[in-house]
Amino acid sequence: MVGADHGARPNAMTRDLRTETISDERHRLLQATFELRQPSGAWDTVTREVYERPDSAAALVVDPDRRTILLVRQFRAPAYLNGHPDGMLLEAPAGTIDDGETPEQAIRRELVEELGHRVADVRLECAAYSSPGAITERMWLFSARYSDATRVGPGGGNAAESEHLEVVELDLADACAMVDDAGIVDLKTVLLLERMRRRHAD
């Protein structure tokens, strides 16, 4: 057992947090054990598995003049294993924040790699935990504008990382409708589209 040192702060509901590494391949899988105070005041020992992933950044890229957006379509093995028909998901471009990068620097890099666009400005929409019951990752969600003038390459992802992405341009209204009929089921993309839909409604 090793003591956890993950930026945790004192919490009156918990004590004696310990972690053990179960697997350390691409990212670490931890077993966390701690005591949790019950309403009666008693302390129960709780064990959870925690997948330790770095933060990531994603962006919804919009052409406001034509009211279109750019997404990527890619195969997602976990979705396929969970019953998604072909495992191909439509998503906002996204990627892991590398050591030494800010979220904004990371999303700018990803937009060039995945979409082939170098945008002028990005706007932070929010930061949220993707699955706080199991994963440490926090996602920094942005919006940005694109046009013919921002194109610098073909996009498609980083082949060295086995990324093979299809860049898809959609009408913004059509993309929002795909959220309603489950054509878009990626959570970060749904959240960004809903924020954009609310903004246009306002």
Sequence and secondary structure as in RCSB ss.txt:
>XXXX:A:sequence
MVGADHGARPNAMTRDLRTETISDERHRLLQATFELRQPSGAWDTVTREVYERPDSAAALVVDPDRRTILLVRQF
RAPAYLNGHPDGMLLEAPAGTIDDGETPEQAIRRELVEELGHRVADVRLECAAYSSPGAITERMWLFSARYSDAT
RVGPGGGNAAESEHLEVVELDLADACAMVDDAGIVDLKTVLLLERMRRRHAD
>XXXX:A:secstr
 EE  SS    TTEEEEEEEEEEESSSEEEEEEEEEE TTS EEEEEEEEEE   EEEEEEEETTTTEEEEEEEE
 HHHHHTT SS EEEE  EEE  TT  HHHHHHHHIIIII B  S EEEEEEEES TTTB  EEEEEEEE  GGG
B S     GGGT   EEEEEEHHHHHHHHHTTS   HHHHHHHHHHHHHHH 
